[in-house]
Amino acid sequence: MSESQSRYSIVERLTQKKLDIISEILELDEEVKTKELKLEQLKKDFSDWKSDINTIVEREKRMKQREIEKAEGSSENAKQRKAAKENSLKEKIAAIEKALERIEEISKTSPTNQP
């Protein structure tokens, strides 16, 4: 009976060893799967980040372009206002010069009374 118990004990230890090895293999498989999932998540996060960055850059680019267009419009309006104001002021200067010329003509033709 002792021999039977000895064989049983050996089979039991070997079976346990086999189960331990299988468990180690499964743990290794699980570790690899976990690492692969982490890698895939990091790749996805990176891809999402790149997409977000591109979206942000495009939005900011459009905003800057609108600012430029607005500034161009404002600059053009200022030029037009300047030109209109200059024309108005030049007309006033011309009117003043014309008035001065009339006064000068009147002064030449009309006698001046000196006491």
C-alpha positions in Angstrom: 0.0 0.0 0.0 2.9 2.3 0.7 4.0 1.9 -2.9 0.5 2.9 -4.1 0.5 5.9 -1.8 3.9 6.9 -3.1 2.7 6.7 -6.7 -0.4 8.6 -5.8 1.7 11.2 -4.1 4.0 11.6 -7.1 1.0 11.8 -9.5 -0.6 14.4 -7.2 2.6 16.5 -7.0 3.1 16.3 -10.8 -0.5 17.2 -11.5 -0.2 20.1 -9.1 3.0 21.2 -10.8 1.3 20.9 -14.2 -1.6 23.0 -12.9 0.9 25.6 -11.6 2.6 25.8 -14.9 -0.7 26.1 -16.8 -1.6 28.9 -14.3 1.7 30.7 -15.1 1.0 30.4 -18.8 -2.4 31.9 -18.3 -1.0 34.7 -16.3 1.5 35.4 -19.0 -1.3 35.4 -21.6 -3.3 37.8 -19.4 -0.3 40.1 -19.0 0.3 40.1 -22.8 -3.4 40.8 -23.4 -3.4 43.7 -20.8 -0.3 45.2 -22.4 -1.8 44.9 -25.9 -5.0 46.6 -24.7 -3.0 49.3 -23.1 -1.1 49.8 -26.4 -4.2 49.9 -28.4 -5.8 52.4 -26.0 -2.7 54.6 -26.2 -2.8 54.5 -30.0 -6.5 55.5 -30.0 -5.8 58.3 -27.5 -3.0 59.6 -29.7 -5.2 59.4 -32.8 -8.0 61.2 -30.9 -5.5 63.8 -29.7 -4.2 64.4 -33.2 -7.7 64.8 -34.5 -8.6 67.2 -31.7 -5.4 69.2 -32.3 -6.2 69.4 -36.1 -9.7 70.6 -35.3 -8.5 73.2 -32.9 -5.8 74.4 -35.3 -8.4 74.7 -38.1 -10.9 76.5 -35.9 -8.1 79.0 -34.8 -7.0 79.4 -38.4 -10.5 80.3 -39.4 -10.8 82.8 -36.5 -7.5 84.4 -37.5 -8.6 84.6 -41.1 -11.8 86.3 -40.0 -9.8 88.7 -37.8 -7.6 89.6 -40.9 -10.7 90.0 -43.1 -12.3 92.2 -40.4 -9.1 94.3 -40.1 -8.9 94.6 -43.9 -12.5 95.9 -44.0 -11.8 98.3 -41.1 -8.6 99.5 -42.8 -10.5 100.0 -46.1 -13.3 101.9 -44.4 -10.7 104.1 -42.7 -9.2 104.9 -46.1 -12.5 105.7 -47.6 -13.5 107.9 -44.6 -10.1 109.7 -44.9 -10.6 110.3 -48.6 -14.1 111.6 -48.1 -13.0 113.8 -45.2 -10.0 115.1 -47.3 -12.3 115.9 -50.2 -14.7 117.7 -47.9 -11.8 119.7 -46.3 -10.3 120.5 -49.8 -13.8 121.8 -50.9 -13.8 124.0 -47.8 -10.3 125.3 -48.5 -11.4 126.0 -52.1 -14.5 127.9 -50.9 -12.3 129.9 -48.5 -9.8 130.7 -51.3 -12.7 131.7 -53.6 -14.1 134.0 -50.9 -10.6 135.5 -50.3 -10.3 136.1 -54.0 -13.7 137.9 -54.1 -12.7 140.0 -51.2 -9.5 140.9 -52.9 -11.3 141.8 -56.1 -13.8 143.9 -54.2 -11.0 145.6 -52.4 -9.3 146.5 -55.7 -12.4 147.9 -57.4 -14.1 149.6 -54.6 -12.8 153.0 -53.4 -11.6 153.0 -49.9 -12.6 155.9 -47.9 -9.8 157.2 -45.9 -10.4 160.1 -43.5 
